[in-house]
């Protein structure tokens, strides 16, 4: 057996050290090397994810973020698919930062329907898809991990639910929170409205729904629940005159039937005009649901 001398041992140690250093460097992805630990929080406004001026988002990056641990909350505003702006969600930003520190927050704009020139569907679902793809592409630059919780209000809740249940083929969405979002457009509350069929014609790009016999059902999240649907938390007002509480109850029934973790919370009042104590409760329940199903991994 050959016995190494002192000089050879030192040389061997150098070789092993440099080999291990190279292994460490190249076993890390490029993304992991882009943003180190102990970085400050940052905010980027109106980042484009498409060619339309409305295809932009703001992103709030927490301090000490990491591509291994920092998950992303995506806020989606409402407005009946034809109006609204990400600025409507600004009040949620400090609440999310306070209650869910360590998460990145995206505040999303999408192309509003301009009737009849530009319908809402499927454009708004595709906009969310394009935004998530863009964020994923820049995850290394941002220092985040591209798994998402979607939190939408009203029409934004509808968009979030449909996206997760139908469009999330990469399974990047892990949680959906819908605040007074429509889930069953076939409900008589909608279908018996004299303007119902006309509204569908204006909101839908018919060329994208060729062969679909029941378009209202196709646009109803409750009819697309499957075993692959993400854990879902729902908030409704029992006296809502825009989105009936039955929408929340019906969706919960479908989630229960497929064994999807869920929570349905019903408050007094209407379309989000709830008491301050209810709003505080909403934040707490949303926080615990997200932390349970999309935890930060240290």
Secondary structure as GFF3:
##gff-version 3
##sequence-region A 1 298
A	DSSP	alpha_helix	6	27	.	.	.	ID=ss1
A	DSSP	alpha_helix	30	34	.	.	.	ID=ss2
A	DSSP	beta_strand	42	48	.	.	.	ID=ss3
A	DSSP	beta_strand	56	61	.	.	.	ID=ss4
A	DSSP	beta_strand	72	76	.	.	.	ID=ss5
A	DSSP	three_ten_helix	86	89	.	.	.	ID=ss6
A	DSSP	alpha_helix	90	99	.	.	.	ID=ss7
A	DSSP	beta_strand	104	108	.	.	.	ID=ss8
A	DSSP	alpha_helix	123	137	.	.	.	ID=ss9
A	DSSP	alpha_helix	139	142	.	.	.	ID=ss10
A	DSSP	beta_strand	148	153	.	.	.	ID=ss11
A	DSSP	alpha_helix	155	162	.	.	.	ID=ss12
A	DSSP	pi_helix	163	167	.	.	.	ID=ss13
A	DSSP	beta_strand	173	179	.	.	.	ID=ss14
A	DSSP	alpha_helix	188	191	.	.	.	ID=ss15
A	DSSP	alpha_helix	196	203	.	.	.	ID=ss16
A	DSSP	three_ten_helix	206	209	.	.	.	ID=ss17
A	DSSP	alpha_helix	215	218	.	.	.	ID=ss18
A	DSSP	three_ten_helix	221	224	.	.	.	ID=ss19
A	DSSP	beta_strand	231	237	.	.	.	ID=ss20
A	DSSP	alpha_helix	245	257	.	.	.	ID=ss21
A	DSSP	beta_strand	262	267	.	.	.	ID=ss22
A	DSSP	alpha_helix	276	293	.	.	.	ID=ss23
###
